[in-house]
Amino acid sequence: MNNETTTDLLVVGAGIVGLAHAALAAERGLSVQVVERDHRAVGASIRNFGHCCVTAQSGELYELAQVSRRHWLSIAERAGFWAAPTGAVVVAHSEPELAVLKELSASREEGQVTLLDAQETRAKLGPAGTHSSWPGLLGGAFLRDDLRVDPRTTVAKLAAWLDTLPQAAVHWNTSALAFTTDGDRVHVATSRGGFSASRVLVCVGHDLDYLFPEEAAAHRIQRCSLNMALGRMPEGFHLTPAVLTATSMLRYPAFVETDAAGELRDEVTTMNPELLEVGANVMFTQRPDGTVLLGDSHHYHQSAPPFLDESVSETLLEHLTQTLGTPPRIVERWQGVYASSEVGPLFIQEVLPRVTAVSVTSGVGMTLSFGIADRTITSLFPSVSPS
């Protein structure tokens, strides 16, 4: 076809999963073009906690998360965005919570999940550990391998870095419209002209049904919507790691798979059923500018209504305040969104010849992005070695 941009790899979608694939492909010397329908990133990649939850994964996801961690730190150094190996702290306020942490700690290598008493927990939290009261704290655990990034700035900086590379480019406000395979090339018509690539990756997360509805339906992909907020704490509050609570232990697989998790679920069901009713994961992280990302709830839809239920936000804020001992001053609220599926946590499938769709369908796209990208690029381009 005439007037096409020719490349080794075309990535559709400039969220973190798409850009991770583009970055690792470019590092291997492949030419890469990225097309994104929006003028800038506005989806799941900027609406989250910026928490790379490595330690609390299990099985295949744990292996991918560890590979991802290595690339996060390496790419951050080259691309110039903030990525901090601060770990995470799980705070515990009851014996069933401590039991889950003890069991997980015993199952991991020494030092990866470190049990803490109340004083040690406050110390691991950084200055915020002494600034707030943290009422009822019994102890906790330090998750060594977790990372933090700033979701508001990371994608933009990663895309800008890709644009500086001679073999890569990111095209915003460019929608993929049609895919045609011709031998060893794929021709992709977009709203801003044609592209020809040896391989195409479709990394559009929960919006896979816009391009490949039958495949999305077969994997039962839904949109998970989240009530989230941005808050400010009193002056002098500085939080080093991400902070997880009991409800986090009821959502992440490494915790859920412990024998002790059943008793914890029974406790939360008895003491705080409203948290389970809204699918709560009461947790928070602090951005480099001092604001605190707070959340969250989970509701599942084919198309998520845009309206935020204030009672859900009030429930989350109440329990966040109980954890901190100090109410945050809310300055923003928004609806988070990500792809979810009861079929499995990942959708990686060749949807057309030489066209592979990649979606994380479990809410840990930031955590797994570079690990999945490493595996996918190696599979699609086996003769190209990492630099």
N, C-alpha and C positions, 0 to 999 in steps of 0.2 A: 504494500500500500504506500501511496505517496505521502510526503510531509509528515511522517511519523517520527516521534522521538524514540530512538532505539537504545535498549539497555539490557543488561544481563537480568536484572530483577526489577519488577515493578511491584511496589507495595501500595495497596489501597487501604488508606486509613492511617492518620498520623497521631493516634493515641500511643500510649507507652508500648503496647505490644507491637504495633507496626513499626515504630521508630527503633525499638530494640532489634528487630530483624534487619532493618535498614542499616543500623550502625554496625552490627557484626558482619553483615555482608560486605559493607564498604571497607571494613578493616581487613578483610580477606582479599581486597583488590578488585572486587566485583563492581561493575557500574550499577548504580541504584537510583531509581526515580520513585518518589513518593507522591501520591495524589490524595488530597483530603478535601471533602466537600465543604467544610466550614472555613471561615476566614482565619480561625485560630482554634486551638484545642478547647472544647467546651464540654466534653463528655466525662466518662468515668475517670479518666486519667487525672483530672484536676479536682474532682469532687470527693476525694477520699482523704484518709488520715496521713498519707505519706509514710505509712508504716510498712516496711518489708518484713512480714511476719514469718521469718525463716524457721525458727525453732519449733513452732507449734504445728508444723506440717508433718505428715507421715508418709511412708511408702514412696511411691514415685514422685509425689509432690515435694517431699522433703529433699530428694536428690536434685530435682530441678531447682528448688529454692537455694540450695547450697551453690550450685553452678551460677545461678543468677546473682547471688551475693558477690561472688568474685568479679563478675562483669560490671555490676553496679559501681563498685569502688574504682575499678580500672577506667571505665568510661567517664565517670564523674571527674576524675583527675584531668582527662584530656579535653572533655567538653566544657568544663568550667562550671558545673552546677554543684550544689551542696548535697553531699551524701555523708551521713555521720554514722559510724559504727558504734552507736551508743548503747545497743542492746535494748531490752524492754524489761519492765518490772511488772510482775503480777502481784497485786496487793490482795491479801487474804484477811477476812474478818470473821472466819468461823473455822471450826475443826474440819468439816467436810472439804472446805476450800484448800486447807493445808494438806489434807490427805491426797488430793489430786496432784498437788505440786510435789509432794514427797514421792509419789509413785512414778511420776514422769522423770524426776531427777534421778531416781534409782535405775531407770531404763536407759539413760543416756551416758555418753562418755563424761568423765570427770571434768567439771568446770563449765559444762555447757548449760546446765540448769542448776544454779546455786541456791540452796535454801537459805532464807534470811529470817532473823527474828525482827521484831518491830523496829528496834533501833537501827539495825543494819539496813532494813528496807528504807527507812527515812534517809539514811546516808546515801544509798544508791540512787535515790530520786534526785539528788543534787540539791541546790539551794532551796528548791520548792519543798523538800522534805522537812525542813525546819520552819519555812515561812507559813505553811498551812498546818492546821491541827491534825488532819488525817484521823478523825475520831474512830475509835473501835478497832484500830489496826492491831492484828495479832502477829503478822509476819508477812512473808511473801517469797518470791523467787525471782532471781535475775536470769533473764534469757540472753545469754552472751552473744549469739550470732545475729540478732535482729538489727535492722538498719532503719534509719530515718532519712527521708528526703522531703523537699518542700513541693507538694503537689501543685501549688499555684505557679511555680516557675520552672520546674524541671523539664516538662515537655517542650516548652518554648525554647529553652536553652539547648536542649538536645537537637531540636530541629534546626536551630540557627547554626549549631556546630556542623551538622551534616551539610548544610548549604555552603560551608567554607571548604569542603573537600572537593577536589577536582572531579571525582568520580560519582558524586551524589548531588541530588537536588530535591527540595520539597516544594510541591506546587499546591498552594492553598486555594480555596474556592474553586476546586476542580472535582467534579463528580464523575465517577465511573458509571458508564451507561450500558455498555455491552461488551461481551468477551467472545472472541472467535479464535479457535485454534487452527493453525495452518502448519502442519508438519511439526517442526521443532520450535515454532514461534507462536506466541499468543498476541493477538492484536486486540487492543482495548480502546474502544471509543470513549472519550470523555467530553465533558462540557467545554473543554479548552483544547480540543484536538486529539489526535491519535497517538498511541504508544505501542511499541512492539518490544516484547520481552521474551527471553528464554523461559523464564518462570514468573508467575504472578502469585503473590500472596494477598489474600483478602483478610484484613485484620480490622474488622469493624465492630467487634464486640457484640453487644445486644442487638445491633441493627443488622445482623446477618440476614434476617427475614426480608429486608428490603431488596436484597440482591439474589438470595437463594432461599426462597421461602419453603420449598419442600424439604431441603436438608435441615433447615432450622426447626421445622415442625417435627421431623423424625427424631431429632435430638431433644425435643421438647424444651427449647430455649424460651425462657421468659425474661421479663425485665423485673429486676428487684429494685424497688425504690426505697430510699433511706431518708429519714429526717436527720439532718445534720445542722450544726451551728458553729459559728466562730465567736469566741469570747475573749475578753480581756480579764486578767487577774490583777490583784493589787500590785502596786509597784514593788519590785524586788523579787517577784515570783519568777523563778527560772527553773524549768523542768528539763532534765537531761535526757532520760529515756522515754519511750512510749510507755503508757500505763494501761494495763489490762485489769479486769476485775472478774468476779465470779461468772458473769454472763459471757465473758470472753471464753472462759473455760468450757462453756456449754456449746460453743460454736466451732472452735478450731480443732481439727481432727486428733492431734496428738494428746490433747486433754480429754476429748470425748471418748477415746479408745481405752482410757484407764478404767480399771474396775471401780475406782472410787467415784467416778463421774456420776453413777446412778444415784448415790446418796446425795451428792451435791444438787442434782436436778430435783430430787424430792424436797430438799431444803428450800430451794428457790421457789418451787411450786407452792409450798406451804406459806413461806414468809413473804414472797414478792411475786405473786402470780401475774400481776400487771406487766412485769418485765417480759415474761414468756409470751404474753398475749400480743405484745408489739414486736416480738422477735428481737429484743434488745441485745446489743453488745455495748455495754457501758464502758467506754474507753476514751482516751484523749492523748493528744500529742501537742507539743508546742513548736510553732514555726520559728525560723530565725528572727522574724520581726517582733517576737514576743506574744503574738496572738496564739490562742489555743483552739485547736480543732476538736470538736466535741460531738459525741454521738453514741450509737446510732440505732435506728430501728430497721426492720426488714419486712417489706410487704411485696407480694408477687403478683404480676399482671402480664398479659400479652401487650397491652398498651397502658402505661402507667398514667393515671390521672395527675394533673399538675398541682393539685391542691394539697397543702400540708395540713394535717390534723393537729391543731394546737395542743390538744390533750396529750398526744403522743410526745410532742416536744416538752411539755410540762413534766411528764413522767420521767423522761430522760434527764432533764435538768434537776429534778428533785434528787435523783439517785447520784448524779454527778456531784451535786452539792454535798450529799451525805458522805461521799468518798473523800472529797477535798476538805470539807469542813468550812469552806468559803464559797459563796455563790459567784460564779463567773458573771461578768456583765456581757450580755449577748449583743453583738454588733451586726451579725449577719445570720440568716437562716437560708437553707437551700435544700433542694431535693437531690440526693445522690442517686446514682443509677448504675447497675451493672448487669451483665448476663448471668443467668442462673439456670441450672438444669438438674432435675432429679436423676437423669440418665447417667451423668458423670461430670467430673470437674473440668474436663477439657474437651473441646471440639477441634480436632485437627483432621481434615479430610480433603482429599482431592475431589473437588466438586465439578470440575471439568478437566479434560486433559491439560496438564501442565499448570493448572490453577488450583491452589491449595488454600482453603479457608482455615484460619486459626482464631479461635475465641477461647478465652478462659471463662468457664461457666460456673465459677465458684466464688467469685468475689475477691480473689487474690491475684489479680492481674499485675499489680505493681510488684508483688513478691516473686512471681514466676516468670515475668516477661523475658528477661535475658536468658534464663535457663531454657525456656522453650525455644527462643530464637537460636541459641547455640545448637540445639538438637535439630531443629528444622533446617537451618542453613547447611549443616553438615550432611543431612540426608539428601537435600536437593542438589547440592554442589559437592559431591564426595571427592572430586579431584582437586578441590581448592582448599589448601591448608590454612589454618589460622596464622596470622602474622605474629 
